[in-house]
Amino acid sequence: MIVWLPSAFAEAERLAVHDALGDDVHVLDHDSSATTMHEHVVQLVDRLPTEEPVTVVGTSFGGWVAAEVASSYPERVERLVLVDAMGIYVAGHPAAELFALTLGQLGRLLLHDPTAVDTRAMPAFDKQADPMKRHMKMIAAQETMARLGWSPYLHDRDLPRRIKRYTGAATLIWGSDDRVVDDGHAQAWADLLGTDDVHVVDGAGHLPHIERPQETAAAIAS
């Protein structure tokens, strides 16, 4: 089973990348009243299947949370897949400012080619969703990310130490044009996890699973 932890940009519950991966994808959202990352992780782990370890895929903020899950509950994670993950501080590679942007500005920051994705459908990238529900979902997701990741900004100083508890398989997937957390973060994660299983998705920004769902699904399935 694949457990999918999405970004905090209110993605639709079912995306093209999920369809490409098949039916065995379980999405856990970040709607949470937790005031600490530890509380948030405990709430999510309580919702994980208990029969066997799972593949945990985390994108963006969800990648940070996925790494926290793997570091705190390594026995529950068979494989960790981080897609343009936040969560660590990399000297000389600061994370971009995300919280004071219009949707248009956010789209230009997140996406390699904003014209290829209908940013009017943001958040959730789902034109069929009710606009008010889309915005309420994004407000909730962004509020969770801000509450858990505002200070220090979008990282945890101790995560590099804790992630050493996880010794299972790890895969990194990174958009070639990520302007939120650049490829310096990908290399830092690879070093921390001791993996050379790194996939760069050409023609994608911070959300390769949105812009290049087939390529991202192939990298996950590999």
C-alpha positions as CSV (number, residue, x, y, z in Angstrom):
1,M,0.0,0.0,0.0
2,I,1.1,3.6,-0.7
3,V,0.2,6.2,1.8
4,W,0.3,9.7,0.2
5,L,1.0,12.8,2.3
6,P,0.2,15.8,0.1
7,S,1.6,19.3,0.0
8,A,-0.1,22.1,1.9
9,F,-1.5,23.5,-1.4
10,A,-4.8,21.7,-1.0
11,E,-4.4,19.2,-3.8
12,A,-7.4,17.3,-4.9
13,E,-7.9,14.0,-3.1
14,R,-7.5,12.1,-6.4
15,L,-4.8,13.2,-8.9
16,A,-3.6,11.9,-12.2
17,V,-0.5,10.6,-10.5
18,H,-2.6,8.5,-8.2
19,D,-4.5,7.0,-11.1
20,A,-1.2,6.2,-12.7
21,L,-0.1,4.3,-9.6
22,G,-3.3,2.3,-9.3
23,D,-6.0,1.8,-6.7
24,D,-3.7,1.1,-3.8
25,V,-3.1,4.8,-2.9
26,H,-4.4,6.1,0.4
27,V,-4.3,9.9,0.8
28,L,-4.0,11.4,4.3
29,D,-4.6,15.1,4.5
30,H,-3.1,17.6,6.9
31,D,-6.3,19.0,8.4
32,S,-5.2,19.0,12.0
33,S,-5.6,20.9,15.2
34,A,-2.1,19.8,16.3
35,T,0.1,22.5,17.7
36,T,3.4,20.6,17.3
37,M,4.8,18.4,14.5
38,H,5.0,15.5,16.9
39,E,1.3,15.7,17.6
40,H,0.5,15.9,13.9
41,V,2.6,12.8,13.2
42,V,0.9,10.9,16.0
43,Q,-2.5,11.8,14.6
44,L,-1.4,10.6,11.1
45,V,0.2,7.4,12.3
46,D,-3.0,6.5,14.2
47,R,-4.6,6.4,10.7
48,L,-2.0,4.2,9.1
49,P,-2.9,0.6,8.2
50,T,-1.6,-1.7,10.9
51,E,-1.4,-5.0,8.9
52,E,2.1,-4.4,7.5
53,P,4.6,-1.6,6.8
54,V,3.7,0.8,4.0
55,T,5.3,2.9,1.4
56,V,5.0,6.5,2.5
57,V,5.1,9.2,-0.2
58,G,5.4,12.8,0.9
59,T,5.3,15.8,-1.4
60,S,6.6,19.3,-0.3
61,F,5.3,19.9,3.3
62,G,4.0,16.3,3.2
63,G,7.6,15.2,2.5
64,W,8.7,16.8,5.7
65,V,5.9,15.0,7.6
66,A,6.7,11.7,5.9
67,A,10.3,12.0,7.1
68,E,9.1,12.7,10.6
69,V,6.9,9.6,10.4
70,A,9.8,7.5,9.3
71,S,12.1,8.9,12.0
72,S,9.6,8.4,14.8
73,Y,8.0,5.1,13.6
74,P,10.6,3.4,11.4
75,E,8.9,0.0,11.9
76,R,5.8,1.3,10.2
77,V,7.5,2.4,7.0
78,E,8.7,-0.1,4.4
79,R,9.9,2.6,1.9
80,L,10.1,6.4,2.1
81,V,9.6,8.5,-1.0
82,L,10.3,12.2,-0.7
83,V,9.1,14.5,-3.5
84,D,10.6,18.0,-3.3
85,A,10.5,17.7,0.5
86,M,10.7,20.6,2.9
87,G,11.9,19.9,6.5
88,I,15.7,20.5,6.6
89,Y,17.9,23.6,6.7
90,V,20.5,23.6,3.9
91,A,23.1,26.4,4.2
92,G,23.1,28.6,1.2
93,H,19.8,27.2,-0.1
94,P,17.0,28.9,1.8
95,A,13.4,27.9,1.3
96,A,11.3,30.4,-0.6
97,E,8.8,32.7,1.1
98,L,5.3,31.1,0.6
99,F,2.8,32.8,2.8
100,A,2.4,36.3,1.4
101,L,1.6,35.5,-2.2
102,T,-1.5,35.8,-4.4
103,L,-2.6,32.6,-6.2
104,G,-1.0,33.9,-9.4
105,Q,2.3,34.6,-7.7
106,L,2.2,31.2,-5.9
107,G,1.5,29.4,-9.2
108,R,4.5,31.1,-10.8
109,L,6.7,30.0,-7.9
110,L,5.5,26.5,-7.6
111,L,5.3,25.5,-11.3
112,H,7.9,25.2,-14.0
113,D,5.3,26.3,-16.5
114,P,2.3,27.9,-15.0
115,T,0.6,28.2,-18.4
116,A,0.5,24.4,-18.7
117,V,-1.6,24.2,-15.5
118,D,-4.9,26.1,-15.0
119,T,-3.8,28.1,-11.9
120,R,-7.4,29.4,-11.7
121,A,-8.1,25.9,-10.5
122,M,-5.7,26.4,-7.6
123,P,-5.8,25.3,-5.0
124,A,-6.4,21.6,-5.5
125,F,-5.8,21.8,-9.3
126,D,-9.3,20.6,-9.7
127,K,-11.6,22.7,-12.0
128,Q,-14.6,20.6,-11.0
129,A,-14.4,21.5,-7.3
130,D,-16.4,24.3,-5.9
131,P,-14.2,27.5,-5.8
132,M,-15.2,28.4,-2.2
133,K,-14.5,24.8,-1.0
134,R,-11.1,24.9,-2.8
135,H,-10.1,28.1,-1.1
136,M,-11.3,27.0,2.3
137,K,-9.3,23.8,1.9
138,M,-6.2,25.7,1.0
139,I,-6.6,28.1,3.9
140,A,-6.8,25.1,6.3
141,A,-3.8,23.4,4.8
142,Q,-1.7,26.6,4.8
143,E,-2.7,27.3,8.3
144,T,-1.4,23.9,9.4
145,M,1.8,24.4,7.5
146,A,2.3,27.8,9.1
147,R,1.5,26.6,12.6
148,L,3.9,23.7,12.4
149,G,6.6,25.2,10.2
150,W,6.8,29.0,10.8
151,S,9.6,29.2,13.3
152,P,12.1,27.9,12.4
153,Y,10.9,28.4,8.8
154,L,9.9,25.2,7.1
155,H,12.4,23.0,8.8
156,D,13.3,21.2,12.1
157,R,16.8,21.6,13.4
158,D,16.8,18.1,14.9
159,L,15.3,16.2,12.0
160,P,18.7,15.4,10.4
161,R,19.6,13.6,13.6
162,R,16.3,11.8,14.1
163,I,16.0,10.6,10.5
164,K,19.0,8.3,11.1
165,R,16.6,6.1,13.0
166,Y,15.1,5.1,9.6
167,T,17.3,2.7,7.8
168,G,14.9,1.4,5.2
169,A,14.6,2.0,1.5
170,A,14.4,5.7,0.4
171,T,13.7,7.4,-3.0
172,L,14.0,11.0,-3.8
173,I,12.1,12.7,-6.6
174,W,12.8,16.3,-7.5
175,G,11.6,18.8,-10.1
176,S,14.4,20.1,-12.2
177,D,13.2,23.7,-11.7
178,D,12.2,23.7,-8.0
179,R,12.3,27.3,-6.8
180,V,10.9,26.6,-3.3
181,V,13.5,24.0,-2.1
182,D,16.2,23.6,-4.8
183,D,18.4,20.7,-5.7
184,G,20.7,21.5,-2.8
185,H,17.9,20.1,-0.6
186,A,17.7,17.0,-2.7
187,Q,21.4,16.3,-2.3
188,A,21.2,16.9,1.5
189,W,18.3,14.5,1.8
190,A,20.1,11.9,-0.2
191,D,23.1,12.2,2.1
192,L,21.0,12.0,5.2
193,L,19.2,8.9,4.0
194,G,22.2,7.3,2.4
195,T,20.5,6.7,-0.9
196,D,21.5,7.2,-4.5
197,D,18.0,6.5,-5.7
198,V,17.4,10.0,-6.9
199,H,15.1,11.0,-9.8
200,V,15.1,14.4,-11.4
201,V,11.9,15.2,-13.3
202,D,12.6,17.5,-16.2
203,G,10.1,20.3,-17.0
204,A,8.7,20.3,-13.4
205,G,8.9,22.8,-10.5
206,H,8.1,22.2,-6.9
207,L,5.1,19.9,-7.7
208,P,6.3,17.4,-10.3
209,H,3.4,15.1,-9.4
210,I,1.1,17.9,-10.7
211,E,3.1,18.9,-13.8
212,R,4.5,15.5,-14.7
213,P,2.3,12.9,-13.1
214,Q,3.3,10.0,-15.4
215,E,7.0,10.5,-14.9
216,T,6.6,11.0,-11.1
217,A,4.4,7.8,-10.9
218,A,7.1,5.9,-12.9
219,A,9.8,7.0,-10.5
220,I,7.7,6.0,-7.5
221,A,6.9,2.6,-9.0
222,S,10.5,1.9,-9.8
